[in-house]
Amino acid sequence: MISTQGCAACRDGASLPFAFTMAFQPILDLSTARVWGYEALVRGTQGEPAGAILSQVNDETRYRFDQAARVKAIELAGSLFPKDEDVRLSINFMPNAVYEPNACIRASLEAARRVGFSYRRIMFEFTENERFRDIDHLKRIVAAYRKQGFMTALDDFGAGFAGLSLLANFQPDLIKIDMDVLRGLDGDDRRRSIVEGIVGIGRALGVEILAEGIETAAELDAVRSLGIDLVQGYHFARPLIEALPMVPGMAPESAAQAA
């Protein structure tokens, strides 16, 4: 049974004992040469990496941090993202911090309304690297989010505990292939066969595929040759704190802001 302690933490409004903000990295659509969306990535207010912040999250603060991270990402997107574009915001969340899906999403919906950011532009990512305590509960979360109009994505596919098992139990809108699977794809026939298989699974299930962690032109050519259109990685842009990186040749450049 899922504890309701987190719901009390939401009601009491307690603040976190540490500060954080968000950096944004673009997700590109090669088929349209446009920015498809931006992933919000946790950072310290002085530029500290995500690990420095996440290492401070414990059982007592997990729920509050998950809620605060969503709200922070949405508030920044409301001020940074182009107003009339269908550019998506991708937010990582902790399924084990969600106690009751419909109740736990209220703060996100309220933040989206407050800043005028359509909730239909929001995608929630969960990673297969996290050991889920209750698969049925995760299925309820995904079902509730999709019913609300949010997209869902399975992150780090191929690097975690149960990627194929998760796909067998429910279907996200998008799969993000882990960067370790893609690294050196251009010169490794085994990796190419694995990625080709993932692409085939995605097509059979009607799930979009995103290649993350692209760092070289050769890796980009390899994923493109396999029919993958959505890409992300340092080859295109590094994350910027509270700003949108420019991506030459990709619209909407007008949305980009300098660091």
C-alpha positions, 0 to 999 in steps of 0.5 A: 500500500502507498503511504499518504505521508507525502500528501501531508507534506504537500499540505504543510507547505514545508520548505526544502533545506537546500536550493536548486534551479533548472537548466534546459537542453533542447530536444530536436526533430530532424524531420522538421529541423525544429526544436521539439522541446526542452528537457528540464535538468536539476542544477544548483543555484551556483551551477552545481551538477544534478548529483550534488542536489539529488544527493541531498534528497532523502525519504523525508524530502523526496515528495517535496523535492519532486513537487518543487522540481516540477513547479520550478520547471513549469514556472521557468518554461512559462517565462522562457518558452515561445508563447505560441509554439508547440514546444514541449517541456520534458520533466523528470519525476520520481514515481516512488514519490507519487502517492496518489496520482491525481492529487500529486499532479495538482501543483503542476496543473496549478503552476501551468495555469498560473504562468499560462503554459499549456499542460498539453505541452508537458511530458513527464519522464521516468527512468528505468534506473529507478527500482519501482516499488509497485508496478501497478502503482506506476501503471496508475500514474501513467494512466492518470497522466495520460488522461490529464493530457500529459505525455509520458516517456521512459528514460534511460531505456537499455541501461536500467533494471526492467525496460522490456518488462515496463513496456510489456506492462504499459505503454509510454508515448516515447522511449529515450534510448540511453546514451551508453547504448548509443555511444560509438553506434557508428562503429559497432554492429552489435550496438546498431543491431540492438538500436535497430531492434528498439526502433522496431519495437517502437514502431510496432507499439506506436511509441516514438523513439528519442536518441539521447546523449548524441556527441558526434556527427558520426553518431548522429548519422548512425541514428538518422540512418536507423530512422530516428528523428528525435535527438538530444545531446552535447553535439547540438547544445549543452544545458543552460541554467534558466535559459534556452540554448541556441541551436544553429539551423533549428527553429525557433531560434527566436526562443533561444536566449544567451546564458 
